[in-house]
Amino acid sequence: MKASRDRLAVSDRRLLILLLLVRISTSAQVPERLWVHSKDGTRISVQKTGDGPALLLIHGSSVDGSSWQRVLPGLSKYFTVYVMDRRGHGNSGDAKTYTISMEGDDIAAVSAAIQQPLTILGHSYGALCVLIALDKLQHARQLILYESPLTTDTSPPIPPDAQQTLAKMDRALEANEREEILTLFLRDFAKVSPVSLVTMRAASNWAARVDMAAALPREMHAALSQRVSKNSLARCKIPLTLFVGSTSPASARQATDFICHSVLGCRVLTLEGQGHLAALSAPDLLVTKIREAASPVY
């Protein structure tokens, strides 16, 4: 068990070093900024680049659309790539109230604004938002989901330690202590080591992540309380491919298997040697896998 933890810690540190090395990619094509108004009027920021079939990228928690920057040069050679900032992140607006179904409305609004059939790729919490939005995605011809957090209708109650962390995050939100929220999320939910946390605090995007941290408590509440059933997933009629890292925790594989066993025709592509952050650690591999996942459609 200790050896396993040590391997995970080494892998974690390598990924965090990558965070320090990430720079905005230079490209001959300057992304075009689009604005889409969601069902409740919230303004969603979308950046468009590249040429080819439409591909919409949806990021996870504690980051914004810039988390895809290392894969954009490769993807834009084959796709017209649309990168949205989820509500409460990056350049997008927000609302006073929140439900995860509102994120589904955002994805549906952006998909409709693209005005052509598209592939939707969701990572982590962004993948969960796509799952919740299945009935709203009339324009999607292909879904790719990369390690969605998942609480099923057969999952046990929320563990006491997770409940305690959520309570601490709620109190920090009331006090507007955003850095404390982000620290609690990374340390207690993402299981980032103390050494790696120091490295992350030194990264150039730390201040931006702190600024977006107010969205974390609501997302963690939703991820732990939103019960997903096999019956709800079975209604998915859109071709579905799931990505899972070969070094990701067992819970990621279990969630992937639950989804894939529920959706007819679903397939799983394993990201060999990778964990939850292949967009940072292996951008070329991820681009290759995205092209492979989309190939049956395009």
Backbone torsions as a table, in degrees:
resi	resn	phi	psi	omega
1	MET	NA	-43.6	179.1
2	LYS	-62.1	-41.6	179.7
3	ALA	-62.1	-39.1	178.3
4	SER	-63.8	-43.7	178.3
5	ARG	-62.4	-39.6	-179.9
6	ASP	-64.2	-40.5	178.8
7	ARG	-63.5	-41.4	178.5
8	LEU	-64.1	-38.7	-179.5
9	ALA	-65.2	-41.2	178.3
10	VAL	-63.4	-45.4	178.5
11	SER	-60.5	-42.0	-179.8
12	ASP	-60.8	-43.8	-179.0
13	ARG	-64.4	-38.9	179.1
14	ARG	-61.9	-41.7	-180.0
15	LEU	-67.1	-36.7	-179.6
16	LEU	-70.3	-32.9	173.9
17	ILE	-62.6	-37.2	177.2
18	LEU	-60.9	-34.8	178.7
19	LEU	-60.0	-35.2	-180.0
20	LEU	-73.7	-23.6	-176.4
21	LEU	-90.9	-13.3	-176.5
22	VAL	-67.2	132.0	173.7
23	ARG	-132.3	155.8	178.7
24	ILE	-63.0	125.7	-176.3
25	SER	-69.0	138.1	175.0
26	THR	-87.1	139.5	-178.3
27	SER	-149.5	151.3	178.8
28	ALA	-68.2	-23.2	-178.8
29	GLN	-102.2	122.3	178.3
30	VAL	-84.2	127.0	-180.0
31	PRO	-58.5	143.8	177.3
32	GLU	-93.8	132.1	179.2
33	ARG	-89.6	126.7	176.6
34	LEU	-117.8	151.6	176.8
35	TRP	-124.1	129.0	-179.5
36	VAL	-124.1	132.1	177.3
37	HIS	-93.7	124.7	-179.4
38	SER	-77.6	179.2	-176.1
39	LYS	-56.6	-37.3	-178.7
40	ASP	-91.1	6.2	179.0
41	GLY	93.8	-8.2	179.2
42	THR	-63.7	134.3	-177.7
43	ARG	-88.2	124.1	-177.8
44	ILE	-107.8	128.3	179.2
45	SER	-86.6	133.9	178.4
46	VAL	-134.4	133.8	173.7
47	GLN	-109.7	136.5	-175.7
48	LYS	-117.7	133.7	177.6
49	THR	-154.8	160.1	176.0
50	GLY	89.2	-173.6	-177.2
51	ASP	-149.1	134.4	-179.9
52	GLY	136.1	-164.5	177.6
53	PRO	-57.6	150.9	-175.7
54	ALA	-75.2	134.3	177.6
55	LEU	-134.0	120.5	179.3
56	LEU	-104.1	125.3	-179.3
57	LEU	-106.0	132.2	-177.1
58	ILE	-126.6	118.0	-173.0
59	HIS	-80.8	171.4	179.6
60	GLY	-94.6	-154.8	-175.3
61	SER	-82.3	151.9	173.2
62	SER	67.8	9.9	176.6
63	VAL	-135.7	-178.8	174.3
64	ASP	-132.1	-164.2	-176.1
65	GLY	-61.7	-20.0	179.3
66	SER	-66.4	-13.1	178.3
67	SER	-65.2	-14.2	179.1
68	TRP	-93.6	1.0	-166.8
69	GLN	-60.1	-28.5	-178.3
70	ARG	-76.0	-21.0	178.3
71	VAL	-96.7	-11.9	-175.8
72	LEU	-62.0	-44.0	179.6
73	PRO	-57.3	-41.0	179.3
74	GLY	-71.5	-44.3	-177.7
75	LEU	-66.9	-36.2	-175.2
76	SER	-69.6	-11.1	174.1
77	LYS	-74.6	-22.6	-172.6
78	TYR	-121.4	-17.6	-174.9
79	PHE	-134.3	154.7	160.1
80	THR	-84.4	110.3	-170.8
81	VAL	-98.2	129.2	176.0
82	TYR	-113.5	120.3	-179.0
83	VAL	-112.9	113.3	-179.7
84	MET	-99.0	144.9	166.6
85	ASP	-90.4	121.2	177.5
86	ARG	-64.3	157.1	-179.2
87	ARG	-54.0	137.2	-177.8
88	GLY	82.8	6.5	-177.9
89	HIS	-133.0	148.2	175.2
90	GLY	56.3	-129.0	-176.9
91	ASN	-92.7	-0.9	-179.0
92	SER	-78.1	157.7	176.5
93	GLY	-83.2	-169.6	-179.1
94	ASP	-152.4	175.0	178.0
95	ALA	-128.2	165.2	-178.8
96	LYS	-71.2	-30.0	178.3
97	THR	-110.2	164.4	-177.5
98	TYR	-149.0	135.0	162.9
99	THR	-139.2	155.0	-179.5
100	ILE	-66.9	-24.5	177.4
101	SER	-64.4	-26.0	175.8
102	MET	-66.2	-33.2	174.4
103	GLU	-64.7	-37.2	175.6
104	GLY	-62.3	-39.1	176.0
105	ASP	-62.7	-38.2	178.4
106	ASP	-62.1	-47.4	-179.1
107	ILE	-63.0	-40.7	179.1
108	ALA	-64.3	-40.6	-179.7
109	ALA	-66.2	-42.9	179.1
110	VAL	-65.8	-43.0	179.2
111	SER	-59.5	-42.7	179.4
112	ALA	-66.7	-36.9	-178.6
113	ALA	-67.9	-26.4	179.2
114	ILE	-68.0	-27.9	170.8
115	GLN	63.3	32.6	172.1
116	GLN	-160.6	158.6	176.5
117	PRO	-58.4	144.4	-174.2
118	LEU	-147.2	160.6	169.6
119	THR	-96.8	136.9	178.1
120	ILE	-114.9	126.0	176.5
121	LEU	-115.6	118.7	177.3
122	GLY	-114.9	135.3	179.1
123	HIS	-111.8	132.5	172.9
124	SER	57.4	-123.4	179.9
125	TYR	-61.7	-30.4	175.1
126	GLY	-62.3	-34.1	176.4
127	ALA	-67.9	-39.1	177.0
128	LEU	-62.8	-39.8	177.7
129	CYS	-59.8	-38.7	177.9
130	VAL	-65.1	-43.5	178.9
131	LEU	-58.9	-40.8	-179.7
132	ILE	-68.8	-25.1	-174.5
133	ALA	-95.2	9.4	-171.1
134	LEU	-50.4	-41.1	-176.5
135	ASP	-74.5	-7.1	-175.6
136	LYS	-106.5	0.8	-169.1
137	LEU	-101.7	60.2	-176.9
138	GLN	-65.1	-23.6	-176.5
139	HIS	-91.6	-6.8	-177.3
140	ALA	-81.0	131.6	175.8
141	ARG	-108.8	-8.6	179.7
142	GLN	-158.7	137.8	175.7
143	LEU	-118.9	137.4	173.3
144	ILE	-127.3	121.6	-177.8
145	LEU	-120.9	129.6	-175.6
146	TYR	-114.5	99.1	172.9
147	GLU	53.5	66.3	173.7
148	SER	-71.7	136.9	167.6
149	PRO	-65.7	147.7	-173.7
150	LEU	-149.0	124.5	168.6
151	THR	-113.1	119.3	-175.0
152	THR	-97.5	172.7	179.3
153	ASP	-71.4	-7.0	176.7
154	THR	-111.4	4.7	179.7
155	SER	-68.6	148.9	176.0
156	PRO	-68.9	167.7	177.1
157	PRO	-57.8	159.6	178.7
158	ILE	-59.2	127.9	-178.6
159	PRO	-60.7	149.8	-179.3
160	PRO	-56.5	-38.3	-178.8
161	ASP	-66.7	-36.2	177.0
162	ALA	-68.4	-38.7	176.7
163	GLN	-61.4	-41.4	179.7
164	GLN	-64.7	-41.1	178.7
165	THR	-65.2	-41.1	177.5
166	LEU	-60.8	-41.4	179.3
167	ALA	-63.6	-40.4	177.9
168	LYS	-64.6	-40.4	178.9
169	MET	-65.1	-39.4	178.3
170	ASP	-63.3	-42.9	179.1
171	ARG	-65.4	-39.4	178.2
172	ALA	-65.0	-34.8	177.8
173	LEU	-66.4	-42.7	178.3
174	GLU	-60.3	-33.1	179.7
175	ALA	-90.8	3.1	-177.9
176	ASN	56.5	36.7	177.4
177	GLU	-94.9	77.7	-170.4
178	ARG	-68.9	-35.4	178.8
179	GLU	-66.1	-34.1	176.0
180	GLU	-65.6	-39.6	177.3
181	ILE	-59.7	-49.4	-178.8
182	LEU	-62.6	-41.1	179.1
183	THR	-62.9	-44.3	177.9
184	LEU	-60.6	-42.7	179.8
185	PHE	-62.1	-49.4	-176.5
186	LEU	-68.0	-40.8	-175.9
187	ARG	-75.8	-45.6	-169.6
188	ASP	-96.8	-29.4	178.9
189	PHE	-100.0	-48.9	180.0
190	ALA	-80.5	-11.3	176.6
191	LYS	59.9	39.5	176.0
192	VAL	-75.4	135.9	-178.0
193	SER	-71.8	158.4	178.1
194	PRO	-57.6	-39.9	179.5
195	VAL	-64.7	-43.8	-179.6
196	SER	-67.7	-32.6	178.7
197	LEU	-64.9	-38.0	175.4
198	VAL	-61.4	-42.3	178.9
199	THR	-63.0	-41.6	-179.9
200	MET	-64.6	-38.2	179.3
201	ARG	-64.2	-25.4	179.7
202	ALA	-85.6	-8.6	-177.5
203	ALA	-71.7	153.6	-175.6
204	SER	-67.6	-21.1	-177.5
205	ASN	-95.7	7.3	-176.5
206	TRP	-62.0	-44.5	-178.4
207	ALA	-61.9	-39.4	178.4
208	ALA	-66.5	-37.5	179.1
209	ARG	-68.5	-37.7	175.7
210	VAL	-62.0	-42.8	-178.7
211	ASP	-61.5	-33.8	-178.8
212	MET	-88.1	-3.3	-171.0
213	ALA	-65.5	-17.8	179.2
214	ALA	-61.1	-21.9	179.5
215	ALA	-80.9	-14.2	-173.8
216	LEU	-66.7	-45.2	-179.4
217	PRO	-57.8	-45.0	-179.1
218	ARG	-65.0	-34.9	-179.9
219	GLU	-71.4	-37.8	177.8
220	MET	-68.7	-39.3	174.4
221	HIS	-59.2	-45.1	-178.2
222	ALA	-66.2	-44.0	-177.8
223	ALA	-62.8	-34.3	-177.8
224	LEU	-87.3	-23.1	-175.1
225	SER	-104.9	-20.6	-178.3
226	GLN	-75.5	104.4	-176.3
227	ARG	-86.0	122.8	-179.2
228	VAL	-106.2	130.0	-178.4
229	SER	-108.4	159.5	175.9
230	LYS	-62.7	-35.4	-180.0
231	ASN	-64.6	-41.2	179.7
232	SER	-66.8	-37.5	179.0
233	LEU	-71.1	-32.8	-178.2
234	ALA	-63.7	-17.8	179.1
235	ARG	-76.5	-8.5	-179.1
236	CYS	-68.7	119.0	178.8
237	LYS	-109.1	3.4	-179.9
238	ILE	-90.7	132.1	177.4
239	PRO	-51.6	131.7	-171.5
240	LEU	-127.0	129.5	172.4
241	THR	-121.7	136.8	179.3
242	LEU	-113.6	136.2	173.3
243	PHE	-102.5	140.1	173.4
244	VAL	-145.3	137.2	179.2
245	GLY	-78.7	142.8	-179.6
246	SER	-69.1	-22.6	179.5
247	THR	-103.0	6.2	179.6
248	SER	-70.5	159.1	179.2
249	PRO	-59.7	158.2	-179.5
250	ALA	-58.0	-31.2	-179.2
251	SER	-62.0	-33.0	178.3
252	ALA	-66.8	-42.9	177.6
253	ARG	-65.9	-39.9	179.5
254	GLN	-63.3	-43.2	178.0
255	ALA	-64.8	-41.4	178.0
256	THR	-60.4	-45.7	-179.6
257	ASP	-64.0	-40.5	179.9
258	PHE	-60.4	-45.8	-179.4
259	ILE	-64.6	-47.7	-173.4
260	CYS	-68.8	-32.2	177.4
261	HIS	-73.6	-12.4	-177.9
262	SER	-97.7	-20.7	-173.6
263	VAL	-111.1	121.4	-178.5
264	LEU	-63.3	130.1	177.2
265	GLY	82.0	1.8	179.3
266	CYS	-64.9	148.0	175.0
267	ARG	-134.7	156.5	-178.5
268	VAL	-117.6	131.4	172.1
269	LEU	-114.0	124.1	-179.1
270	THR	-89.6	133.4	176.2
271	LEU	-91.9	94.9	-173.1
272	GLU	-64.0	132.0	177.8
273	GLY	76.5	6.8	-175.9
274	GLN	-119.6	162.6	176.0
275	GLY	-116.1	-130.4	-172.4
276	HIS	-84.0	-12.9	-170.7
277	LEU	-123.7	48.3	-178.4
278	ALA	-64.7	-23.7	177.2
279	ALA	-62.3	-24.5	175.8
280	LEU	-95.5	-45.2	-170.8
281	SER	-84.1	-25.9	-176.9
282	ALA	-149.2	64.7	-175.1
283	PRO	-59.9	-38.5	-179.6
284	ASP	-65.4	-41.2	177.2
285	LEU	-62.0	-43.2	-178.6
286	LEU	-65.1	-40.3	176.9
287	VAL	-59.7	-44.0	179.1
288	THR	-60.5	-43.2	-178.9
289	LYS	-69.2	-35.8	177.1
290	ILE	-64.6	-43.0	177.1
291	ARG	-62.7	-39.5	177.4
292	GLU	-64.3	-42.2	-179.2
293	ALA	-65.8	-35.6	-176.9
294	ALA	-84.1	-15.1	-172.9
295	SER	-60.5	-34.1	177.8
296	PRO	-64.8	-21.0	-177.2
297	VAL	-95.1	-44.3	-175.4
298	TYR	-100.2	NA	NA
